[in-house]
Amino acid sequence: MITEAEEDSEKLYREALSLATSEANASREKARREIDSQRDSALSQLKSDAEKLGDLIVQKLLAAK
């Protein structure tokens, strides 16, 4: 009887640990995707701003001539 209870307890522990691990992995993956998305967005904005700045510099140089 005691051995059966210990086995049940161990099984419940393993199931809870497996579930917690799965949830942690899913949460980490979601956070990684969000970080990747934000990084890509920031890089895109930076490239756009750099292009605009380059155009503005060219305009100022041409206007100064």
N, C-alpha and C positions, 0 to 999 in steps of 0.2 A: 504493500500500500504506500509506504513512504517513498520507495523507489519510483513508483508510478507518478506520484506528486512531484518528485524532483525532476523526472523526465518531462512532465507537462510544463513545469516552471522553466526548464531549460529551453524547451521548444518555444514557449511564449517569448522568452528573452531573445532567442535567435530571430524570431519573426519581427519583434519590435526593433531590433538592431538593423535588420535588413530594410525595414520600412524607413527608419530614420536615415540610413545611408542613401537609399534611393531618393528621398526627399531632399537631402543635402546636395546630392549630385545634380538634381533637377534645378535646385535654387542656384547653384554655382553656374550651371550652364546658362540659365536665364540671365544672370548678372553678366556673364561673359558676352552674350549676344547684345545686351544693352550697351555695354562698354564699347564693343566693336561698332555698333551703330552710331554712337555718339562720336567716336573717333573718326569714322568715315564722314560724318556730317561736318565736323570741325575742319577736317582736311579739305573737303569740298569748298567750304566757306573761305578758308585761307587761300586756296587757289584762285577763287573768284576775286577776292580782295586784292591779291597780288596782280592779277590781270588788270583790274581797274586802276591800280596805282601805276602800273607800267604805262597804260594808255594816258593817264593824266600827266605823267612825266614827259611823254612824247609830245602831248599837246602844248605843255608849257615851253618845251624847247623850241617847238616850231613857232609858237607865238612870239618868242623872244627874238627871233631872227628878223 
